[in-house]
Amino acid sequence: MTLTREDLRDALAPMQADLAALKAKVDTWPDLSFLQTAAQRQQTDAASLRDDMRVLTAIVMRLDGSHSVLLDELRATHANRAPD
């Protein structure tokens, strides 16, 4: 049994289609400069979020300190005003 060109072409057609689909996927993958830019953007965003967390933590700690002082003042006032 000998294979003709047409037989080979018919046998290789599915493989050629698979290769074409794979090539299309490879051509659409992002390049390294895009990935580098995206990574730098994520690092910048993370640093910004870290700075925001520091500021918000300082605000909460200040409010907590103010609340403690206010609670102490309220207790002192209550102790002063309470009948003996």
Backbone as XML, in Angstrom:
<?xml version="1.0"?>
<chain id="A" units="angstrom">
  <residue number="1" name="MET">
    <atom name="N" x="0.853" y="-1.180" z="0.000"/>
    <atom name="CA" x="0.000" y="0.000" z="0.000"/>
    <atom name="C" x="0.891" y="1.232" z="0.000"/>
  </residue>
  <residue number="2" name="THR">
    <atom name="N" x="0.667" y="2.048" z="-0.965"/>
    <atom name="CA" x="1.428" y="3.285" z="-1.061"/>
    <atom name="C" x="0.497" y="4.460" z="-0.801"/>
  </residue>
  <residue number="3" name="LEU">
    <atom name="N" x="1.058" y="5.445" z="-0.157"/>
    <atom name="CA" x="0.282" y="6.648" z="0.146"/>
    <atom name="C" x="0.493" y="7.681" z="-0.948"/>
  </residue>
  <residue number="4" name="THR">
    <atom name="N" x="-0.570" y="8.248" z="-1.346"/>
    <atom name="CA" x="-0.475" y="9.310" z="-2.342"/>
    <atom name="C" x="-0.380" y="10.655" z="-1.638"/>
  </residue>
  <residue number="5" name="ARG">
    <atom name="N" x="-0.093" y="11.654" z="-2.405"/>
    <atom name="CA" x="-0.031" y="13.001" z="-1.826"/>
    <atom name="C" x="-1.367" y="13.403" z="-1.212"/>
  </residue>
  <residue number="6" name="GLU">
    <atom name="N" x="-2.410" y="13.052" z="-1.848"/>
    <atom name="CA" x="-3.745" y="13.400" z="-1.344"/>
    <atom name="C" x="-4.014" y="12.700" z="-0.009"/>
  </residue>
  <residue number="7" name="ASP">
    <atom name="N" x="-3.591" y="11.450" z="0.094"/>
    <atom name="CA" x="-3.764" y="10.718" z="1.349"/>
    <atom name="C" x="-2.969" y="11.390" z="2.474"/>
  </residue>
  <residue number="8" name="LEU">
    <atom name="N" x="-1.738" y="11.764" z="2.167"/>
    <atom name="CA" x="-0.911" y="12.451" z="3.166"/>
    <atom name="C" x="-1.510" y="13.806" z="3.538"/>
  </residue>
  <residue number="9" name="ARG">
    <atom name="N" x="-1.977" y="14.528" z="2.556"/>
    <atom name="CA" x="-2.583" y="15.830" z="2.810"/>
    <atom name="C" x="-3.814" y="15.670" z="3.699"/>
  </residue>
  <residue number="10" name="ASP">
    <atom name="N" x="-4.636" y="14.672" z="3.415"/>
    <atom name="CA" x="-5.827" y="14.418" z="4.227"/>
    <atom name="C" x="-5.458" y="14.001" z="5.646"/>
  </residue>
  <residue number="11" name="ALA">
    <atom name="N" x="-4.383" y="13.225" z="5.769"/>
    <atom name="CA" x="-3.959" y="12.766" z="7.096"/>
    <atom name="C" x="-3.351" y="13.907" z="7.912"/>
  </residue>
  <residue number="12" name="LEU">
    <atom name="N" x="-2.683" y="14.821" z="7.229"/>
    <atom name="CA" x="-2.024" y="15.928" z="7.935"/>
    <atom name="C" x="-2.939" y="17.123" z="8.186"/>
  </residue>
  <residue number="13" name="ALA">
    <atom name="N" x="-4.076" y="17.176" z="7.560"/>
    <atom name="CA" x="-4.980" y="18.321" z="7.692"/>
    <atom name="C" x="-5.386" y="18.587" z="9.149"/>
  </residue>
  <residue number="14" name="PRO">
    <atom name="N" x="-5.791" y="17.559" z="9.926"/>
    <atom name="CA" x="-6.146" y="17.845" z="11.328"/>
    <atom name="C" x="-4.955" y="18.387" z="12.141"/>
  </residue>
  <residue number="15" name="MET">
    <atom name="N" x="-3.761" y="17.864" z="11.869"/>
    <atom name="CA" x="-2.579" y="18.348" z="12.590"/>
    <atom name="C" x="-2.275" y="19.793" z="12.216"/>
  </residue>
  <residue number="16" name="GLN">
    <atom name="N" x="-2.452" y="20.125" z="10.948"/>
    <atom name="CA" x="-2.211" y="21.500" z="10.525"/>
    <atom name="C" x="-3.212" y="22.451" z="11.193"/>
  </residue>
  <residue number="17" name="ALA">
    <atom name="N" x="-4.446" y="22.003" z="11.325"/>
    <atom name="CA" x="-5.456" y="22.827" z="11.995"/>
    <atom name="C" x="-5.099" y="23.024" z="13.466"/>
  </residue>
  <residue number="18" name="ASP">
    <atom name="N" x="-4.644" y="21.946" z="14.117"/>
    <atom name="CA" x="-4.226" y="22.055" z="15.518"/>
    <atom name="C" x="-3.035" y="23.002" z="15.667"/>
  </residue>
  <residue number="19" name="LEU">
    <atom name="N" x="-2.079" y="22.915" z="14.756"/>
    <atom name="CA" x="-0.914" y="23.798" z="14.796"/>
    <atom name="C" x="-1.315" y="25.251" z="14.566"/>
  </residue>
  <residue number="20" name="ALA">
    <atom name="N" x="-2.249" y="25.470" z="13.679"/>
    <atom name="CA" x="-2.709" y="26.838" z="13.414"/>
    <atom name="C" x="-3.397" y="27.418" z="14.648"/>
  </residue>
  <residue number="21" name="ALA">
    <atom name="N" x="-4.198" y="26.594" z="15.318"/>
    <atom name="CA" x="-4.867" y="27.053" z="16.540"/>
    <atom name="C" x="-3.850" y="27.354" z="17.631"/>
  </residue>
  <residue number="22" name="LEU">
    <atom name="N" x="-2.834" y="26.506" z="17.746"/>
    <atom name="CA" x="-1.791" y="26.729" z="18.747"/>
    <atom name="C" x="-0.991" y="27.989" z="18.433"/>
  </residue>
  <residue number="23" name="LYS">
    <atom name="N" x="-0.687" y="28.212" z="17.174"/>
    <atom name="CA" x="0.051" y="29.405" z="16.771"/>
    <atom name="C" x="-0.762" y="30.662" z="17.083"/>
  </residue>
  <residue number="24" name="ALA">
    <atom name="N" x="-2.065" y="30.612" z="16.854"/>
    <atom name="CA" x="-2.921" y="31.762" z="17.161"/>
    <atom name="C" x="-2.884" y="32.065" z="18.657"/>
  </residue>
  <residue number="25" name="LYS">
    <atom name="N" x="-2.863" y="31.029" z="19.497"/>
    <atom name="CA" x="-2.786" y="31.242" z="20.947"/>
    <atom name="C" x="-1.452" y="31.852" z="21.342"/>
  </residue>
  <residue number="26" name="VAL">
    <atom name="N" x="-0.382" y="31.346" z="20.777"/>
    <atom name="CA" x="0.956" y="31.847" z="21.100"/>
    <atom name="C" x="1.095" y="33.298" z="20.668"/>
  </residue>
  <residue number="27" name="ASP">
    <atom name="N" x="0.536" y="33.646" z="19.530"/>
    <atom name="CA" x="0.629" y="35.018" z="19.034"/>
    <atom name="C" x="-0.154" y="36.000" z="19.899"/>
  </residue>
  <residue number="28" name="THR">
    <atom name="N" x="-1.144" y="35.523" z="20.632"/>
    <atom name="CA" x="-1.944" y="36.423" z="21.464"/>
    <atom name="C" x="-1.441" y="36.497" z="22.900"/>
  </residue>
  <residue number="29" name="TRP">
    <atom name="N" x="-0.430" y="35.737" z="23.272"/>
    <atom name="CA" x="0.108" y="35.825" z="24.625"/>
    <atom name="C" x="0.751" y="37.191" z="24.826"/>
  </residue>
  <residue number="30" name="PRO">
    <atom name="N" x="0.660" y="37.750" z="26.041"/>
    <atom name="CA" x="1.259" y="39.070" z="26.276"/>
    <atom name="C" x="2.782" y="38.997" z="26.213"/>
  </residue>
  <residue number="31" name="ASP">
    <atom name="N" x="3.380" y="40.085" z="25.784"/>
    <atom name="CA" x="4.835" y="40.112" z="25.719"/>
    <atom name="C" x="5.407" y="40.515" z="27.079"/>
  </residue>
  <residue number="32" name="LEU">
    <atom name="N" x="6.710" y="40.421" z="27.212"/>
    <atom name="CA" x="7.352" y="40.663" z="28.509"/>
    <atom name="C" x="7.248" y="42.111" z="28.956"/>
  </residue>
  <residue number="33" name="SER">
    <atom name="N" x="7.266" y="43.050" z="28.032"/>
    <atom name="CA" x="7.152" y="44.454" z="28.440"/>
    <atom name="C" x="5.780" y="44.734" z="29.038"/>
  </residue>
  <residue number="34" name="PHE">
    <atom name="N" x="4.730" y="44.119" z="28.480"/>
    <atom name="CA" x="3.394" y="44.270" z="29.054"/>
    <atom name="C" x="3.348" y="43.685" z="30.461"/>
  </residue>
  <residue number="35" name="LEU">
    <atom name="N" x="3.929" y="42.505" z="30.634"/>
    <atom name="CA" x="3.937" y="41.874" z="31.951"/>
    <atom name="C" x="4.747" y="42.690" z="32.948"/>
  </residue>
  <residue number="36" name="GLN">
    <atom name="N" x="5.854" y="43.272" z="32.512"/>
    <atom name="CA" x="6.671" y="44.099" z="33.394"/>
    <atom name="C" x="5.895" y="45.336" z="33.830"/>
  </residue>
  <residue number="37" name="THR">
    <atom name="N" x="5.202" y="45.975" z="32.911"/>
    <atom name="CA" x="4.405" y="47.156" z="33.231"/>
    <atom name="C" x="3.287" y="46.804" z="34.214"/>
  </residue>
  <residue number="38" name="ALA">
    <atom name="N" x="2.647" y="45.676" z="33.981"/>
    <atom name="CA" x="1.570" y="45.249" z="34.881"/>
    <atom name="C" x="2.112" y="44.952" z="36.275"/>
  </residue>
  <residue number="39" name="ALA">
    <atom name="N" x="3.268" y="44.318" z="36.360"/>
    <atom name="CA" x="3.870" y="44.014" z="37.664"/>
    <atom name="C" x="4.260" y="45.296" z="38.387"/>
  </residue>
  <residue number="40" name="GLN">
    <atom name="N" x="4.813" y="46.268" z="37.673"/>
    <atom name="CA" x="5.170" y="47.542" z="38.298"/>
    <atom name="C" x="3.932" y="48.265" z="38.798"/>
  </residue>
  <residue number="41" name="ARG">
    <atom name="N" x="2.849" y="48.215" z="38.026"/>
    <atom name="CA" x="1.597" y="48.851" z="38.441"/>
    <atom name="C" x="1.065" y="48.197" z="39.712"/>
  </residue>
  <residue number="42" name="GLN">
    <atom name="N" x="1.147" y="46.870" z="39.790"/>
    <atom name="CA" x="0.683" y="46.174" z="40.987"/>
    <atom name="C" x="1.541" y="46.526" z="42.196"/>
  </residue>
  <residue number="43" name="GLN">
    <atom name="N" x="2.842" y="46.653" z="41.999"/>
    <atom name="CA" x="3.715" y="47.033" z="43.110"/>
    <atom name="C" x="3.402" y="48.442" z="43.585"/>
  </residue>
  <residue number="44" name="THR">
    <atom name="N" x="3.143" y="49.350" z="42.651"/>
    <atom name="CA" x="2.786" y="50.723" z="43.015"/>
    <atom name="C" x="1.455" y="50.747" z="43.766"/>
  </residue>
  <residue number="45" name="ASP">
    <atom name="N" x="0.489" y="49.985" z="43.280"/>
    <atom name="CA" x="-0.812" y="49.915" z="43.958"/>
    <atom name="C" x="-0.675" y="49.340" z="45.362"/>
  </residue>
  <residue number="46" name="ALA">
    <atom name="N" x="0.144" y="48.314" z="45.513"/>
    <atom name="CA" x="0.345" y="47.707" z="46.836"/>
    <atom name="C" x="1.008" y="48.699" z="47.784"/>
  </residue>
  <residue number="47" name="ALA">
    <atom name="N" x="1.979" y="49.456" z="47.290"/>
    <atom name="CA" x="2.635" y="50.460" z="48.134"/>
    <atom name="C" x="1.652" y="51.546" z="48.536"/>
  </residue>
  <residue number="48" name="SER">
    <atom name="N" x="0.801" y="51.948" z="47.620"/>
    <atom name="CA" x="-0.207" y="52.968" z="47.929"/>
    <atom name="C" x="-1.190" y="52.456" z="48.978"/>
  </residue>
  <residue number="49" name="LEU">
    <atom name="N" x="-1.622" y="51.206" z="48.828"/>
    <atom name="CA" x="-2.533" y="50.623" z="49.824"/>
    <atom name="C" x="-1.862" y="50.501" z="51.189"/>
  </residue>
  <residue number="50" name="ARG">
    <atom name="N" x="-0.565" y="50.177" z="51.196"/>
    <atom name="CA" x="0.180" y="50.075" z="52.452"/>
    <atom name="C" x="0.236" y="51.443" z="53.138"/>
  </residue>
  <residue number="51" name="ASP">
    <atom name="N" x="0.481" y="52.501" z="52.357"/>
    <atom name="CA" x="0.500" y="53.853" z="52.922"/>
    <atom name="C" x="-0.880" y="54.236" z="53.465"/>
  </residue>
  <residue number="52" name="ASP">
    <atom name="N" x="-1.920" y="53.907" z="52.719"/>
    <atom name="CA" x="-3.284" y="54.189" z="53.187"/>
    <atom name="C" x="-3.574" y="53.464" z="54.493"/>
  </residue>
  <residue number="53" name="MET">
    <atom name="N" x="-3.123" y="52.219" z="54.604"/>
    <atom name="CA" x="-3.336" y="51.461" z="55.839"/>
    <atom name="C" x="-2.623" y="52.107" z="57.023"/>
  </residue>
  <residue number="54" name="ARG">
    <atom name="N" x="-1.416" y="52.608" z="56.798"/>
    <atom name="CA" x="-0.690" y="53.281" z="57.876"/>
    <atom name="C" x="-1.459" y="54.506" z="58.355"/>
  </residue>
  <residue number="55" name="VAL">
    <atom name="N" x="-1.957" y="55.304" z="57.419"/>
    <atom name="CA" x="-2.699" y="56.510" z="57.781"/>
    <atom name="C" x="-3.979" y="56.141" z="58.527"/>
  </residue>
  <residue number="56" name="LEU">
    <atom name="N" x="-4.716" y="55.165" z="58.004"/>
    <atom name="CA" x="-5.975" y="54.778" z="58.648"/>
    <atom name="C" x="-5.729" y="54.165" z="60.028"/>
  </residue>
  <residue number="57" name="THR">
    <atom name="N" x="-4.664" y="53.410" z="60.171"/>
    <atom name="CA" x="-4.331" y="52.843" z="61.482"/>
    <atom name="C" x="-3.999" y="53.953" z="62.464"/>
  </residue>
  <residue number="58" name="ALA">
    <atom name="N" x="-3.265" y="54.967" z="62.033"/>
    <atom name="CA" x="-2.949" y="56.098" z="62.911"/>
    <atom name="C" x="-4.223" y="56.833" z="63.320"/>
  </residue>
  <residue number="59" name="ILE">
    <atom name="N" x="-5.153" y="57.013" z="62.394"/>
    <atom name="CA" x="-6.427" y="57.675" z="62.717"/>
    <atom name="C" x="-7.200" y="56.867" z="63.749"/>
  </residue>
  <residue number="60" name="VAL">
    <atom name="N" x="-7.283" y="55.561" z="63.557"/>
    <atom name="CA" x="-8.018" y="54.702" z="64.494"/>
    <atom name="C" x="-7.359" y="54.724" z="65.868"/>
  </residue>
  <residue number="61" name="MET">
    <atom name="N" x="-6.028" y="54.678" z="65.896"/>
    <atom name="CA" x="-5.344" y="54.710" z="67.193"/>
    <atom name="C" x="-5.572" y="56.044" z="67.899"/>
  </residue>
  <residue number="62" name="ARG">
    <atom name="N" x="-5.598" y="57.131" z="67.135"/>
    <atom name="CA" x="-5.866" y="58.445" z="67.736"/>
    <atom name="C" x="-7.290" y="58.506" z="68.280"/>
  </residue>
  <residue number="63" name="LEU">
    <atom name="N" x="-8.248" y="57.987" z="67.512"/>
    <atom name="CA" x="-9.628" y="57.963" z="67.984"/>
    <atom name="C" x="-9.773" y="57.083" z="69.219"/>
  </residue>
  <residue number="64" name="ASP">
    <atom name="N" x="-9.065" y="55.967" z="69.243"/>
    <atom name="CA" x="-9.114" y="55.077" z="70.401"/>
    <atom name="C" x="-8.563" y="55.789" z="71.631"/>
  </residue>
  <residue number="65" name="GLY">
    <atom name="N" x="-7.459" y="56.531" z="71.457"/>
    <atom name="CA" x="-6.890" y="57.292" z="72.575"/>
    <atom name="C" x="-7.845" y="58.380" z="73.050"/>
  </residue>
  <residue number="66" name="SER">
    <atom name="N" x="-8.484" y="59.060" z="72.101"/>
    <atom name="CA" x="-9.459" y="60.095" z="72.464"/>
    <atom name="C" x="-10.640" y="59.486" z="73.205"/>
  </residue>
  <residue number="67" name="HIS">
    <atom name="N" x="-11.066" y="58.322" z="72.751"/>
    <atom name="CA" x="-12.189" y="57.639" z="73.402"/>
    <atom name="C" x="-11.826" y="57.257" z="74.834"/>
  </residue>
  <residue number="68" name="SER">
    <atom name="N" x="-10.602" y="56.777" z="75.026"/>
    <atom name="CA" x="-10.158" y="56.393" z="76.375"/>
    <atom name="C" x="-10.120" y="57.607" z="77.293"/>
  </residue>
  <residue number="69" name="VAL">
    <atom name="N" x="-9.595" y="58.717" z="76.781"/>
    <atom name="CA" x="-9.534" y="59.946" z="77.586"/>
    <atom name="C" x="-10.943" y="60.423" z="77.920"/>
  </residue>
  <residue number="70" name="LEU">
    <atom name="N" x="-11.827" y="60.405" z="76.951"/>
    <atom name="CA" x="-13.208" y="60.831" z="77.172"/>
    <atom name="C" x="-13.897" y="59.936" z="78.197"/>
  </residue>
  <residue number="71" name="LEU">
    <atom name="N" x="-13.645" y="58.641" z="78.127"/>
    <atom name="CA" x="-14.230" y="57.714" z="79.091"/>
    <atom name="C" x="-13.705" y="57.984" z="80.499"/>
  </residue>
  <residue number="72" name="ASP">
    <atom name="N" x="-12.411" y="58.277" z="80.631"/>
    <atom name="CA" x="-11.840" y="58.619" z="81.936"/>
    <atom name="C" x="-12.460" y="59.902" z="82.480"/>
  </residue>
  <residue number="73" name="GLU">
    <atom name="N" x="-12.636" y="60.905" z="81.615"/>
    <atom name="CA" x="-13.261" y="62.156" z="82.046"/>
    <atom name="C" x="-14.699" y="61.926" z="82.492"/>
  </residue>
  <residue number="74" name="LEU">
    <atom name="N" x="-15.404" y="61.095" z="81.769"/>
    <atom name="CA" x="-16.793" y="60.794" z="82.126"/>
    <atom name="C" x="-16.865" y="60.089" z="83.478"/>
  </residue>
  <residue number="75" name="ARG">
    <atom name="N" x="-15.972" y="59.164" z="83.726"/>
    <atom name="CA" x="-15.941" y="58.475" z="85.023"/>
    <atom name="C" x="-15.602" y="59.449" z="86.151"/>
  </residue>
  <residue number="76" name="ALA">
    <atom name="N" x="-14.638" y="60.336" z="85.885"/>
    <atom name="CA" x="-14.256" y="61.317" z="86.918"/>
    <atom name="C" x="-15.418" y="62.250" z="87.205"/>
  </residue>
  <residue number="77" name="THR">
    <atom name="N" x="-16.105" y="62.705" z="86.168"/>
    <atom name="CA" x="-17.259" y="63.594" z="86.359"/>
    <atom name="C" x="-18.358" y="62.871" z="87.111"/>
  </residue>
  <residue number="78" name="HIS">
    <atom name="N" x="-18.595" y="61.624" z="86.768"/>
    <atom name="CA" x="-19.625" y="60.849" z="87.445"/>
    <atom name="C" x="-19.251" y="60.655" z="88.927"/>
  </residue>
  <residue number="79" name="ALA">
    <atom name="N" x="-17.973" y="60.371" z="89.193"/>
    <atom name="CA" x="-17.529" y="60.202" z="90.584"/>
    <atom name="C" x="-17.677" y="61.514" z="91.341"/>
  </residue>
  <residue number="80" name="ASN">
    <atom name="N" x="-17.436" y="62.653" z="90.704"/>
    <atom name="CA" x="-17.574" y="63.955" z="91.330"/>
    <atom name="C" x="-19.021" y="64.273" z="91.644"/>
  </residue>
  <residue number="81" name="ARG">
    <atom name="N" x="-19.904" y="63.933" z="90.751"/>
    <atom name="CA" x="-21.311" y="64.291" z="90.871"/>
    <atom name="C" x="-22.116" y="63.292" z="91.702"/>
  </residue>
  <residue number="82" name="ALA">
    <atom name="N" x="-21.571" y="62.138" z="91.903"/>
    <atom name="CA" x="-22.299" y="61.103" z="92.650"/>
    <atom name="C" x="-22.431" y="61.517" z="94.108"/>
  </residue>
  <residue number="83" name="PRO">
    <atom name="N" x="-23.601" y="61.273" z="94.677"/>
    <atom name="CA" x="-23.785" y="61.613" z="96.109"/>
    <atom name="C" x="-22.935" y="60.703" z="97.000"/>
  </residue>
  <residue number="84" name="ASP">
    <atom name="N" x="-22.455" y="61.265" z="98.067"/>
    <atom name="CA" x="-21.627" y="60.499" z="99.012"/>
    <atom name="C" x="-22.438" y="59.593" z="99.878"/>
  </residue>
</chain>
